[in-house]
Amino acid sequence: MKRSSYNPMRWRIRQAFIAYKIASQKSRSPLSLQYYSMAPFMFGEGRAVKYLARPCATPPSDEISDGPNFLREALWKALASGPACFELFVQERKDGMDIENILIEWPESSSPYRRVGKIEVSSGQANADARERACESLTFNPWHAPAEQRPLGGINRLRKAVYEAISSYRSSRNNVTPVDPAMLWKNF
């Protein structure tokens, strides 16, 4: 199997096109984006999936400044006017679909995405001081999941070590103790 290169001059045309497409996108709001898991996750015993979350509706495209926090400002403005939601889809791995190499797409013709739920983001004051302070204590790690939904593949194994190191550094630098998000839920 051919290995991928970090030298753009050695990329295949398809990889260069994907990189260009991603780099040239400009979003006006985090609520208008589709979110994909490039790497797979377990979905119960013996099953693997990739996830897709896409907006239930197109949020209004109000003009927001291009300042350093324009996405944050767009999120606050949108949630101040009402709730948002995303549809959650899974694409199930079929025989022959690679788990280790995330550069190999799983064809939708063999395994289409299926809707499995909805993620609701409640409206309100997203920038409230208490929420902002709480967010400074949160860390993200794809391995914060039940065993039957654990991440799969080499990229996710690498992510585990990277996210743990970043979390430790961030908590130490910000002089905060990481908190369990479930505990925060009760306060908001």
N, C-alpha and C positions, 0 to 999 in steps of 0.2 A: 504494500500500500504506500502511496506517495505521501510524504509529509508536507504540511503547509509551511510556508516560509514567511518570516516577518519582513522580508525585503519586497516592497510593492512591485519591483521590476520582475519578480519571479511569480507573482500571483497569476492565477488563471483568469481569463476574461470575466467569467461569472463572478468570481470573488471580488474583482475590481469593481464591477458594476454594482454589486450589493453594497460595498463600502462607499461608493459614490452616492448611491441612493440614500443611504443612512446619513451621510455627512451633509447632504444638501437639503435635508428636511429642516423646516423651521416651524416650530409649534408656537401657538399663541396661548395655550393653556394645557396643564397636565391632565385636564378632564377631556381633552379632545384627542388624546393619543391612544393607540392600541399598544398593549403590553404583551410581549411574548416571552416564554421561557425557551431559550435556545437549547438548553440542556434538559434531559428528561428527568422525571421523578417517578417513584413507585406510585401505583394507584391500586393498593390492595395487593394481595399475594399473587405473584407471577405476572403482574401487568405493569406496563410503563406508559407514561403519557408525557406530552408537552402541553403547556397551558397557553391560553390566549384570553386576555381580558380586553373587551372593546366597549366604548361608550354606548349606553342604551340610546342616547339621543345626541345630536350635535349641539354642543354648548354655543351660546351666542358668541360672535367674534368681535367683541368690543375691542377698541384700540387700547392697548396697554403699552406703556413706555418700554423701550428696549434696554432699560437699566439693568444692573446686575441681579435684581430680584424680580424681574418682570413675570416669571412663571409663578412665583409665590403670590405676587399681587393679583394676578389673574385668578388664581385659586381662591384667594380670600374674597374677591369680588363675586365670583360665581357662587360660592357657598353661602355668602351673605344673602343672595337672592333666592336660594332654594336648594334642595338636595340634588345629588348627582348619583348616577348609578353606572355600573359596568356589567355587561353580560360575561359570564365565565364559561369558557369552552375547554374541552380536552381533545387532544388528538392521540388516539391510542396507537401504540407501536404494533406493527404487524411483522410477520416473519421477514427477516432480511434487513430490517431497518436498524441502522447503526446507533448504538448508545454512546460509544466512546468518542466518535468524531462528530462534533456539532456542526462542522462545515457541510456535512451531507444532510440535505433537507429530507424530511419525511414527506413524500408526495401526497398531496391532498386527494389525488385521484385514487390512491390505495387506501387512505385513511383520512376521511374528511373530519374536520373539527365538529364536535357535537356539543350543544349547549347543555350545561349541567347545573347552572345556577345564576344567581345575580348577587353582585356586591353593591351594597347601598352605602353611600357616603352622606351622612346627615348634614343638613344645613346648619348654619349657626356662625358664631364668631370664631372662625378658624385661627385667628391670630390672638386669641385671648392670652394674656400673660401666663396664666397657669398652664395652659396647653403648650405654649412655647417652651416654658421651663421643663415641662415633662418630656417634651420631644428631645431635649438636649441629653436626657438620660437614657433614651432608647437606642438600641442597636439592632441592626438587621443581620440575620444569618439564615440562609436557606435550610440549614440543618435544624432550625427550631421547628421541628415537625414531628408528628408521631412516626414510629418506626415503619408503619405500612405506607407512609407517604414520603419516605426519605429520598434525598437527591441521589441520582445515579450518574455514573460516568466519571472520567478523569477530571474534567473541568470542575464538576461539583466537589470532588474530593479536594482539589486545589483551593476552591472557594472557601471551604471550611476553615482551612488554616489561615487564609488571608483575612476573612471576616473576623475570626477570633483575635488576630493580632491587631487589626484596625480598631475593634471594639475596646480592647484593653488599652491601646494608646489613647483613643479618644476620651475614654472615661478618666484615665489618669491626667491627661492634659487639661480637661475641663473640670477636674476635681469633683466628679459626680460618681455616684454608685449606680450601676445599671439597674433598671427596674423591670419587673415583669409587666408586659403590656396589659395582661388581664387585670392586674391590680389598678391600673390607670383607668380602665374602662368604667369601673364603678364610680369614679369621680366626675365623669363627664357625661 
